[in-house]
Amino acid sequence: MILHDALYARGLRILAFPCNQFGKQEPGTAEDIRQFADKFGAQFDIFEKVEVNGAAAHPVFKFVRSQLSDVLGSSIKWNFTKFLCDRDGKPVERFSPPRNPLSLQKKIEALLDRPAASS
């Protein structure tokens, strides 16, 4: 929320995709998930629950996974994997779940300072 508040006006968009493929940690409905996030002041976009791995993976995750693998391959190993994309939607970097989003602020700001290729 701090990143969202600080960088939204510059173009940052945080997109959250709940997924129940990891230890069934996201069993609720879309409304349950939104209400839970609202308790923490989440203002970013939260989409419907999706699958991120396997044949039924959402196209967004098929795309970002095909562009950026980690040391264990392209599949997503756990919730809260983060993908940093540029203004053109090109995946630039991938971060493991334990990585604190606040530690990405300088990387995000550097991307926000670059114009989109289509500009």
JORA-V349536 format. One line per field, one symbol per residue. phi: phi as a letter, one per 20 degrees, with the letter a starting at -180 (. if undefined). psi: psi as a letter, one per 40 degrees, with the letter a starting at -180 (. if undefined). burial: 1 if it has 24 or more other C-alpha atoms within 12 Angstrom, else 0. A space follows every 10 residues. Layout:
phi=???
psi=???
burial=???
This chain:
phi=.ffgffdgfe pfcdddcgbd edmlecfffg fgfffffffd mfdffceffc edcnfegfgg ffffffeced fdoefeeagm fdcddefene fdbccfgfff gffegfffff fffefffef
psi=ddddddedde ehhhhhgihe egffegeiid ddddddddde fheihhiihi ieiadeiidd dddddddhia eeadihdiie hhhhiaeeeh hdiiiidehh ddeedddddd ddehiide.
burial=0011001000 1111011111 1000010000 0011000000 0000010011 1110000001 1001100110 0000111111 1111111000 1001110000 1000001110 100000000
